[in-house]
């Protein structure tokens, strides 16, 4: 991995079909959609916790079971950064049990992978419906009973993002006291460089393919990126997350896009983009603007992610 690469930042839009990706509190006969309010209107969202789960499950599908742990009955993970890919990428918080005469505490690893909630950009009330559902149970031969449930469903365009702090990836944080008596934080590598690269590329593959959303047995949809920006950054910054915003008629705000890209590219080694047709109504104008700003524009988000991967690994010859 390049020595001057400090972070990988991605932001994307995804258009869904009619579905319910993340339920709220609901009720005895209602499965609702999580919503937030902005300027008096409600919009759906998918929590950051759910997004992390989807990415973890996508990685779990691609590696041997011995490479990733499963939380125990108390929700605690193994905390073995050297041998567990998920504990390395997503961090953990474990409890240090109190022994006789000793203080307890917490064993915490800050997540190198920062994940945003996926925020719906279209008003909920203009793009939703309540589906009437019956759950039937067979009691005896020829006898059925059913529960009535109402399920909120919506079509929307969601914005989500990820930023990876490469300083922490494959490394653990240690507090050391110098000869001058001052405490300092140092990072110690616990896996070889090739393994760090492997874990980063697994995450990029997960972003391209993650699929374990809720309620897919009856509400199958695709939630992977349709419009994507990705930056290989020489500093750690979340600035790219503001680049994608929608105006009326699903038009990308090109003025904002240009402003953010002009800032991000000054501290990025390379910026990539991929845009599918039919998601935003000014896709051609967005592609031309990005090319004019020096962004490497691919035909699809998947190709953009592959170009990012190749750039990250180019100095390693892999």
N, C-alpha and C positions, 0 to 999 in steps of 0.2 A: 504494500500500500504506500502511496506517495507520502513523504514526510511533511509536505506542505498542506495536506488535506486534513482539515480540522473538524469538519462537519458535513453531513449530507442532509439536505433539507428538501422536502417534497410537499406539494399541495396539489389537490385535485378536485375535480367535480365528477359526480356520478349521478346519472339519471336512473331511477328505479322504475320498475313496474308497480302494479297495485299490490301493496304488501304492508306489513307491520314489522319493522326491523327491531324495535326496542319498546317494550311495553312500560307503561307507568304503573301507578299504584292500582288503578282499576277498581273493580268491585266484584261482588259475588257473581254477577251475570254480565260483566263488562270487561273486555280486554282493550285497554286504551292505548294510545300512542303517546310517548313522551313528547312534551311540547315546551317551548320557551316563548316569551313575549317580547316583541320589539315594536316600539311606537304604537302600542295598543292592539297589535295583531298577533295571532299565534302561528308558530311555525314548528314543524316536527324536528326532532333531533335524535341522534344515537349517541349514548353516553361514551365518554372516553374509556370507561371500564369495559363496555361492550366491544369497542373497537380494539382494545388490547387483547381481549379474549379471541376475537376473530383472527387476529394476526398470529397469536400463539398457536391456535389450532391449525392454521395453515402451515406453520413451521413444523408442528408435531407430525403432520402427515408426511413430511419429506425426510425425516431422520429416523434412525433406529430408536426404539423405546429407551434404550440405555443412555441416550444422549440428552434426554429431557426428563425432568421429574414431574410428578403429579402432586398437587397439594394434599396434605393429610386432612384428617377429620376436623382439625382446628384451622384449616386454611393456610397452614405454613408450608413453605417450599423448602427444598434441601439446602439452598444457600451455597452450593458448591460451584463457584464461578468457573473453575477450571474444567469441570466435567459436565455441567448442565448449561446448555445453550440458552434456555429460557431465563434462568436465574441471572445469567450474564446480561442478556439484552434488556430484560424488563425489570430487573431489580427485585428486591424482596424486603420484608420486614419480619424478622423472627424474634421470638421471646427468649431472653437469657434467663433460665430458671434460677430462682433464688436458692442458694445452698445455705447450710447452717453457718451463720455468722457472716454471710456475704450479701451484697446488694444484688438484686436482679436488674434487668434492663432490657434493652432491645438491640438486636443486631440488624442494622439497616444498610441496604445498598441502594443508592440513588440510581434510578433507571437511566441508562445511556440513551434509551429510545423514548422520546417524548411524543405523545400521541394526543391529538385534539379530539374533542367530540366532533361528530359529523353533523353539521348544521344545515337543516333544510332552508332553502333560499326562496321558496314559493309559499305563499300563505296557505295555511292548513285548510281553512274553510272553503277555498276555491278548488281544492284538489283532493278531497277526501270523501269517503262514504262509510256508512256503518253496515257491516255485513251480518245478516241473521244466520246463526249457526246452531245446529242441534247436535248434541253428543249422545249417541244411542248406545244403550247397554243391553245386552242379551241376558235375561235372567234364567228363564227355562225355555225349553223347546217351544218355539212359536210365540214367545212373550218378549216384547221390547219396551223399554222405557227410555226417555230422552231428557237431557238437560238443555235448556235454552240459553245461548250465550250470544252476546253482541260483540263483534270485533271491529274496531276502527281500522280502516285501511286507507292508504294514501299513495298517490304518485307524487314524486318530488325530485328536485335536483339538490343534492347534498354537497357541501364543501367539507373536506377533511384534510388533515395534514399530519406529517411525521417529521421530526428532526432528530438526527442521531449525533450524539456527542462522542466523537471518536477518541477523545482523550480518555474516556472511561471504558470504552469497549475492550473486553479481554484483560482489564486491569483492575486492581483493587486499591482502594484509598487507604493510606497509612499515615498516622500522625507520628512524627519523629521530632525529637528535641535535638537541636544543634549544639555544637560546642559553646555557642554564645548564650545557651539557655533559652532560646526562643523556639517555640513549637512551630513546625511547618508540615504542610500536607504534601506527600509524595505519592505517585502512582507506580505500582509495581506490576509488571506484566506477569500473568499467570498462564497464558497460553501463547504458543508461537504465532508469528506474524501471519502465516498461512491460515491458521485457524481463525484469527480475527477477520481476515478477508472472507473466509467461508461463511462466518456468522453474519456478516454484513450482507453478503449476496443472498443468503437465505431469507433475510428480511425483505430485500428488494423483490425476490420471487414471491414472497407472501403477499406483498402489496399488489402484485399483478394478478394473483389467483385466489385471494382469500374468499371463502364461500360458506363458512359455518355460521351463518346468521340465524337468528331465531325464526321459528314458524315456517321453515322452508318446506315442510311436508305438504302443506296446502297452499302456500303463498310464495312459490319459487320465483326468484328474481336474481338479477346480477347487480352487485354493488361495488364492483371494481372500477378503477379510474377510466373515465371517458375523455376528460380534458386534464392534462397533467403538466406541471412544471417541476423540474428537479434541478438542484444546484449542488455542485461539488465545491464546497466553500473553504476558503483559507482562514476563515474565522468562524466562531460559533455565534449564530444569530438566527432568530425566528422571523426576520423581516419578510421573507418570501411568503409567509402565511397570509399576508394581506393582498397578494397580487390578483386574486380571482374574486370578482364581485359582479353580480348581475344587475342590469338595469331592466327597464320594461321590455316585454316581449322576449325574454331570455337572451338579451344581448349582453355580451361581456363588456364591462366598463374598460374601454381601451385606454383612456387617459390615466386611470389608476394603474392599469397593467404596465404602461410605459414608465410611469414614475417609479414603481417598485422595482421593475427589472433594471432600470438605469442605476438604482442604488445597489441592488444585490450583485450585479455583474462586476462592480468595482472591487469586491472582495470575494469573488468566486473564480475558481480555476476554469470552470466550464458550466454553462447553463443549458439544459435540455428541455424539450417540450414535445408533446404529442397530443393531437386533437382529432377525435372522431367526428364525423359528420352527424348532424341531426340533434345535437345536444344544445349548442348555442347557435343563435341565428346569424351571427357575424363571424363564423369560423374562418372564412377566407381572409377577412381583414385582420383578424388576430394573428393568423400565420404570417402574413406579410409584415405586420408590426414587429413580431418576434424576430423574424429573419433580419429586419433592418437594425435591430438592437444587438445582433451578433449571437442570437440564441440558435442552437442546433435543433432544428424542427424536424421531427420524424413523422412518418405517416400515421402512427398509432401510439398510444401511451405505452404499450408493451415494448415497441421498438425503442422508445425513448429510455425506458428502464434498462433495456439491454445495452444501449449506448453508454449510459451512466455506469453500468457494471463494467463494461470493457475499459472505460476511462480509468476507473478505480484500480483495475488490475493490470493496466498496461505496463507499468514499471516492474511488475512482478513476473512478467512473461507467462501469465496464466490466462 
